[in-house]
Amino acid sequence: MAFVLLLTACGPATDTERSADVTMQTATTTSLRLMSAAFDPGGVIPREHTCDGEDVSPPLSWSGPPEGTQAFALIATDPDARGFVHWVLTDIPGSTTELRAGEGDSLGVPGHNDFGRTGWGGPCPPSGSHRYVFRLYALSARMQLPGTQDADAIASRLAELTLAEAELTGTYSRS
C-alpha cells in the first residue's frame, strides 16, 4: 500500500494540481498593477499627452510590486505602428509608486525613442486609431547602463532582472 501511495505522489500532476500551480504563478506575476489618472485601461489618451497637445508624459501609478524590487523600467510602444517606441525609462527608484504628468523623465534615466529623441514622445499616429502599450517592469536591481539606451539595447538586461511586469493600454486617433 505504501508503495502505491509513493508512486501516486511521484506521478504526473493531475489537472487540478496543474491548475493550482498556474493560479499560484499567475497571482505572483500579476500582483503588479499599472494605472493612469488620465485614462482608463483601453480608454482614450488625452490630447495634452500627444503630439497634438503639450506632449507631456501621462501620469502613471502602480501598486503591488513584488518583494525585492529595487528599481522599475518603463517602455511605451505603439503595436499598430510595428512596435514604434514612444518612451524608454530605466532606473526608476524602487520606492517610487507614481510618475506625475510631465515628470517621468526626471525620476529615472530616459532612453532613446523612435522619434530620434530622448525621453517621452507622445502618441502621433499618421492616421486612424492606434493603441499605446505602457509596460512597467519591477526589477531586482538597477540597470545602470552606460549612455542613453533604446528599447532594443535594454531587452536582454530586462530579461535578467525582471521580477514582474504590468501593462496598461490606451488609444489615440488624430482628427
Secondary structure in CASP SS format (residue, H / E / C, confidence):
PFRMAT SS
TARGET T0000
AUTHOR 0000-0000-0000
METHOD secondary structure of the structure
MODEL  1
M C 1.00
A H 1.00
F H 1.00
V H 1.00
L H 1.00
L H 1.00
L H 1.00
T H 1.00
A H 1.00
C H 1.00
G C 1.00
P C 1.00
A C 1.00
T C 1.00
D H 1.00
T H 1.00
E H 1.00
R H 1.00
S H 1.00
A H 1.00
D H 1.00
V H 1.00
T H 1.00
M H 1.00
Q H 1.00
T H 1.00
A H 1.00
T H 1.00
T H 1.00
T C 1.00
S C 1.00
L C 1.00
R E 1.00
L E 1.00
M E 1.00
S C 1.00
A C 1.00
A C 1.00
F C 1.00
D C 1.00
P C 1.00
G C 1.00
G C 1.00
V E 1.00
I C 1.00
P C 1.00
R H 1.00
E H 1.00
H H 1.00
T C 1.00
C C 1.00
D C 1.00
G C 1.00
E C 1.00
D C 1.00
V C 1.00
S C 1.00
P C 1.00
P C 1.00
L E 1.00
S E 1.00
W E 1.00
S E 1.00
G C 1.00
P C 1.00
P C 1.00
E C 1.00
G C 1.00
T C 1.00
Q C 1.00
A E 1.00
F E 1.00
A E 1.00
L E 1.00
I E 1.00
A E 1.00
T E 1.00
D E 1.00
P H 1.00
D H 1.00
A H 1.00
R C 1.00
G C 1.00
F E 1.00
V E 1.00
H E 1.00
W E 1.00
V E 1.00
L E 1.00
T E 1.00
D E 1.00
I E 1.00
P E 1.00
G C 1.00
S C 1.00
T C 1.00
T C 1.00
E E 1.00
L E 1.00
R C 1.00
A C 1.00
G C 1.00
E C 1.00
G H 1.00
D H 1.00
S H 1.00
L H 1.00
G C 1.00
V E 1.00
P E 1.00
G C 1.00
H E 1.00
N C 1.00
D C 1.00
F C 1.00
G C 1.00
R C 1.00
T E 1.00
G C 1.00
W C 1.00
G C 1.00
G C 1.00
P C 1.00
C C 1.00
P C 1.00
P C 1.00
S C 1.00
G C 1.00
S E 1.00
H E 1.00
R E 1.00
Y E 1.00
V E 1.00
F E 1.00
R E 1.00
L E 1.00
Y E 1.00
A E 1.00
L E 1.00
S C 1.00
A C 1.00
R C 1.00
M C 1.00
Q C 1.00
L C 1.00
P C 1.00
G C 1.00
T C 1.00
Q C 1.00
D C 1.00
A H 1.00
D H 1.00
A H 1.00
I H 1.00
A H 1.00
S H 1.00
R H 1.00
L H 1.00
A H 1.00
E H 1.00
L H 1.00
T E 1.00
L E 1.00
A E 1.00
E E 1.00
A E 1.00
E E 1.00
L E 1.00
T E 1.00
G E 1.00
T E 1.00
Y E 1.00
S E 1.00
R C 1.00
S C 1.00
END
